[in-house]
């Protein structure tokens, strides 16, 4: 992750504004790991270190200041996806089937 601490960029409102406003542009491949991690971070059973990792990745995702501007066609979300996947791998043990189910249900409601 870049040198900047993106955990301070995260907020529930900013997260939902970003995913709802850019759902079609970002696509399911970007939103699915973001939603899985979001639901994991809101679970009281998830340890603080994992929540910090998740909030850092989600903060990067919603930040307007990232390596590749999200408005660029095709490549705009590649850096976001990379950060989200790396964070998801780091906290994978704390992303439960219930978190994954909630993420898939949210995506189904938005895209189907």
C-alpha positions as CSV (number, residue, x, y, z in Angstrom):
1,X,0.0,0.0,0.0
2,X,1.3,3.5,-0.6
3,X,2.9,5.6,2.2
4,X,-0.3,7.4,3.0
5,X,-2.5,6.2,5.9
6,X,-5.9,5.6,4.2
7,X,-7.6,4.4,7.4
8,X,-8.5,8.0,8.1
9,X,-10.3,8.3,4.8
10,X,-12.8,5.6,5.6
11,X,-16.3,6.3,6.8
12,X,-19.5,4.3,6.4
13,X,-21.2,7.2,4.5
14,X,-18.2,7.7,2.1
15,X,-18.0,4.0,1.5
16,X,-21.7,3.6,0.6
17,X,-21.6,6.8,-1.5
18,X,-18.7,5.5,-3.5
19,X,-20.0,2.0,-4.1
20,X,-23.5,3.1,-4.9
21,X,-22.3,5.9,-7.2
22,X,-19.8,3.9,-9.1
23,X,-21.2,0.4,-8.8
24,X,-21.7,-0.1,-12.6
25,X,-18.4,1.5,-13.4
26,X,-16.3,-0.4,-10.9
27,X,-18.1,-3.6,-11.5
28,X,-18.7,-6.8,-9.5
29,X,-15.0,-7.8,-9.5
30,X,-14.1,-4.7,-7.5
31,X,-17.1,-4.4,-5.4
32,X,-17.3,-8.0,-4.2
33,X,-14.0,-8.0,-2.2
34,X,-14.9,-4.5,-0.9
35,X,-18.3,-5.6,0.3
36,X,-16.9,-8.8,1.9
37,X,-14.4,-6.8,3.8
38,X,-16.9,-4.2,4.8
39,X,-19.2,-6.8,6.3
40,X,-16.2,-8.4,8.0
41,X,-15.1,-5.1,9.5
42,X,-18.6,-4.4,10.9
43,X,-18.6,-7.8,12.6
44,X,-17.7,-7.6,16.3
45,X,-15.9,-11.0,16.1
46,X,-13.3,-9.5,13.6
47,X,-10.1,-8.6,15.4
48,X,-8.9,-5.0,15.5
49,X,-5.8,-5.7,13.4
50,X,-8.0,-7.1,10.6
51,X,-10.4,-4.2,10.9
52,X,-7.5,-1.8,10.6
53,X,-6.2,-3.6,7.4
54,X,-9.7,-3.5,6.0
55,X,-10.4,0.1,6.8
56,X,-7.1,1.1,5.2
57,X,-8.0,-0.8,2.0
58,X,-11.5,0.6,1.9
59,X,-10.2,4.1,2.7
60,X,-7.9,3.8,-0.4
61,X,-10.9,2.6,-2.5
62,X,-13.0,5.6,-1.6
63,X,-10.2,8.2,-1.6
64,X,-10.2,10.5,-4.6
65,X,-6.4,10.6,-4.2
66,X,-5.1,7.2,-5.5
67,X,-2.5,6.0,-7.9
68,X,-4.7,5.6,-10.9
69,X,-7.7,8.0,-11.2
70,X,-10.9,6.1,-11.0
71,X,-12.4,8.1,-13.9
72,X,-10.0,6.6,-16.4
73,X,-11.8,4.0,-18.6
74,X,-10.7,0.4,-18.2
75,X,-7.7,1.0,-15.9
76,X,-9.3,3.3,-13.4
77,X,-10.1,0.7,-10.8
78,X,-7.1,-1.6,-11.3
79,X,-5.1,-0.2,-8.4
80,X,-8.2,-0.3,-6.2
81,X,-8.7,-3.9,-7.0
82,X,-5.1,-4.7,-6.3
83,X,-5.3,-3.1,-2.9
84,X,-8.6,-4.7,-2.1
85,X,-7.4,-8.2,-3.1
86,X,-4.2,-7.9,-1.1
87,X,-6.1,-6.8,2.0
88,X,-8.7,-9.5,1.5
89,X,-5.9,-12.1,1.3
90,X,-4.4,-10.8,4.5
91,X,-7.6,-11.0,6.4
92,X,-9.2,-14.0,4.6
93,X,-9.5,-16.0,7.8
94,X,-11.9,-13.3,9.1
95,X,-14.1,-13.1,6.1
96,X,-16.8,-15.7,6.9
97,X,-19.3,-17.4,4.6
98,X,-21.9,-15.0,6.1
99,X,-19.9,-12.0,5.0
100,X,-19.5,-13.4,1.5
101,X,-23.2,-14.2,1.4
102,X,-24.2,-10.7,2.4
103,X,-21.8,-9.3,-0.3
104,X,-23.2,-11.5,-3.0
105,X,-26.8,-10.6,-2.0
106,X,-26.0,-6.9,-2.1
107,X,-24.5,-7.3,-5.6
108,X,-27.4,-9.4,-6.7
109,X,-29.8,-6.6,-5.7
110,X,-27.7,-4.0,-7.5
111,X,-26.9,-5.9,-10.7
112,X,-29.7,-8.4,-11.3
